[in-house]
Amino acid sequence: MKKRLIIAVDGPAGAGKSTVCKLLAKQLGYTYLDTGAMYRAMAWTALEENLNIEDESEIARRIELLPLRFSMENGAINIFSGEKKLDDELRQPEISRHASRISQLRCVRDYLTRCQRQLGERGGVVAEGRDMTTIVFPDAPVRVYLQADLKVRAQRRLLEYRTKGITADSASLEEQIQARDEADEQRALAPLRAAEGVRILDTSHMDITEVVQHLLEIVHREALEEDALIAD
């Protein structure tokens, strides 16, 4: 590929976005942009600063002053809140729930959309989230929507939590994921949806290797088309 592209990937929780996008970025020599972690970092920092995440006016007044910093290094995003580098604490179920709520605030979405576009402006990124293909990078040459059955997604999330030592059960996770789906799809601001023209890939019956291979084929096909357009 001659050009370093922006690859935008959306999909609901548990569709396998994070795992496959990390691997895809590594194979391409790109940077993996985990935008979900940015929302979780916003929620974590707001709570640390004793902000009321239900009060949009309070968040809007303070958002530019929060000690959040984002940077790209060694193929991944680094997130700092003050001097603390945030990592595993962002994967706690409680933080995910707060992130779902805070992501519905316009001031938060506007702020983080701006940050995400700045991080991806030079290309060479695999950006995954819930509004990458519709809002943040609607003109990305590669746009993919990953989906999977609810029960499959709940089982994947359960395995992820177990590897991190987080206690959970499949029934509760299924309920949480379904509730998150409904919240993401029904919100007025940047709802989760498969945008027109996006490639839809159902990962329910695929393993990680198969999904990554499908994505690589899509990327290389789109890259060839981009190169052809540039040559013309």
Secondary structure, 3 states (H helix, E strand, C coil): CCCCCEEEEECCCCCCHHHHHHHHHHHHCCEEEEHHHHHHHHHHHHHHCCCCCCCHHHHHHHHHHCCEEEEEECCEEEEEECCEECCHHHHCHHHHHHHHHHCCCHHHHHHHHHHHHHHHCCCCEEEEECCHHHHHCCCCCEEEEEECCHHHHHHHHHHHHHHCCCCCCHHHHHHHHHHHHHHHHHCCCCCCCCCCCCEEEECCCCCHHHHHHHHHHHHHHHHHHHHHHHHC
